[in-house]
Amino acid sequence: MIDTRVQVLSEHLMAGQRITPEALMRHLRCSRKEAVDLLEQATNRMEEQLDAREIQKQNEVAAKRRAKRYFNY
């Protein structure tokens, strides 16, 4: 189960926002260690989502190629 804070942070990171541990400490009122840990988890989640998107795109391209061959476009 993904923590909602990690999910929200990963979405912000994917949108290109720069998030510092200090900003997290102020916003979430947590320790520096916890803020760094949350940022690390969010970064890992973001990378997993980007990898999943890339795999999905590759699968779609392969499916289009197979359909093109099957229907002789």
C-alpha positions as CSV (number, residue, x, y, z in Angstrom):
1,M,0.0,0.0,0.0
2,I,1.4,3.3,-1.1
3,D,1.3,6.1,1.5
4,T,-0.9,9.0,0.3
5,R,1.9,11.5,1.1
6,V,4.3,9.5,-1.1
7,Q,1.8,9.3,-3.9
8,V,1.1,13.1,-3.8
9,L,4.8,13.9,-3.6
10,S,5.6,11.6,-6.6
11,E,2.8,13.4,-8.6
12,H,4.4,16.8,-7.8
13,L,7.8,15.5,-8.7
14,M,6.5,14.2,-12.0
15,A,5.0,17.6,-12.7
16,G,8.5,19.0,-12.5
17,Q,8.3,20.7,-9.1
18,R,11.4,20.8,-7.0
19,I,10.8,19.7,-3.4
20,T,13.4,20.1,-0.7
21,P,13.5,18.3,2.6
22,E,13.2,21.7,4.3
23,A,10.0,22.5,2.5
24,L,8.6,19.1,3.6
25,M,9.7,19.7,7.1
26,R,7.7,23.0,7.2
27,H,4.7,21.7,5.4
28,L,4.3,18.3,7.1
29,R,5.9,19.3,10.4
30,C,8.2,16.3,10.5
31,S,11.8,15.6,11.2
32,R,14.5,16.0,8.6
33,K,15.1,12.2,8.5
34,E,11.4,11.6,7.9
35,A,11.3,14.3,5.1
36,V,14.4,12.8,3.4
37,D,12.8,9.3,3.6
38,L,9.5,10.5,2.1
39,L,11.4,12.3,-0.7
40,E,13.4,9.1,-1.4
41,Q,10.2,7.0,-1.5
42,A,8.4,9.5,-3.7
43,T,11.4,9.6,-6.1
44,N,11.4,5.8,-6.3
45,R,7.6,5.8,-6.9
46,M,8.0,8.4,-9.7
47,E,10.7,6.3,-11.4
48,E,8.4,3.2,-11.2
49,Q,5.5,5.1,-12.7
50,L,7.7,6.4,-15.5
51,D,9.0,2.9,-16.2
52,A,5.4,1.6,-16.3
53,R,4.4,4.3,-18.7
54,E,7.3,3.4,-21.0
55,I,6.4,-0.3,-21.0
56,Q,2.8,0.6,-21.8
57,K,3.9,2.8,-24.7
58,Q,6.1,0.0,-26.0
59,N,3.2,-2.5,-25.7
60,E,0.9,-0.1,-27.6
61,V,3.5,0.3,-30.4
62,A,3.9,-3.5,-30.7
63,A,0.1,-4.0,-30.8
64,K,-0.2,-1.4,-33.5
65,R,2.5,-3.1,-35.5
66,R,0.8,-6.5,-35.2
67,A,-2.6,-5.0,-36.2
68,K,-1.0,-3.3,-39.2
69,R,0.5,-6.6,-40.3
70,Y,-2.7,-8.5,-39.7
71,F,-4.9,-6.1,-41.5
72,N,-2.3,-5.4,-44.3
73,Y,-2.3,-1.6,-44.0
